[in-house]
């Protein structure tokens, strides 16, 4: 069962403080998404740690309800 983009966005915003989240449905099938997440909570963390924070926010849905997610993360300073 596919996840809606709004649900992905909501979960990430709940799990990552002050996140700005943009979700893109890559194929229009509700199964392959790209997420762009900008948060001050990522400051001082490696890219791997940032991604782990997002995956944790998704509460185990990666690989199940959420089939594919291309993830890009940054701090507000890095996004400029």
N, C-alpha and C positions, 0 to 999 in steps of 0.2 A: 504494500500500500504506500503510495507516494505521499510526501509531505507538502503542504502549501508553503509558498515563499513567506507569507505573513507569519506562519508558525515558526519557521526557522529564525526569522528576524526577531520575533518575540523571545524565543529561548536564549538567543545570543545576548540580547539587551538585558535580560534578567540575570544572566550569568557573568557578564563582563561590565563592570561599572562604567557609566558615562559613555558607552559605545555608540558610535555612529555606524550604522549598518546599512549596506546596500546589497540587495539580493537580486541576482539575474538568473532567469531560467534559460539555460544555454541552448536547449533543444526544443523548448515549448512543450515538453512532455511531463513536466512536474516531477522529474526524476534526476535531472542533471542540472546542478546549480553552481553559480559562482557567488562567493560572499566576499565583500570588501568590508573589513572591520577596522575602524580607527578608534583607539581608546588611550587615554592617559595611563590606564592601568598596565599598559604594555611597556612603559618606561623602564629601562634597565633590564629588560628580559630579552633573551635570544629569540629568534624567529620560531624556533622549535617550541620554546616555552609559551610564546604567544598563541601558537596554533593549538597547543595542549589546553590552554585556557578556553579557547573556542570549542574544542571537541568536548571538554568537560561540561560546558554550558549546554551542549546538545543532548546531554543526559543519556548517552548510550544509543542514540538513534542512528548514528553513523553506521553504514553497512547494513542496516535493517530497513527502517522506514525511509531513511535518507540514503539513496544509493551512491551518488557521486557529488562531491563538493570540492570545487576548486577554490582555495582559500588564499586571500591576500590580507595581511595584517600590517598595521603600522601605528605609531604614535601620532598625535596631531602635528608635532614638529616635523616628523619625517614625511607626512602626507603633503606638506606645502611645497 
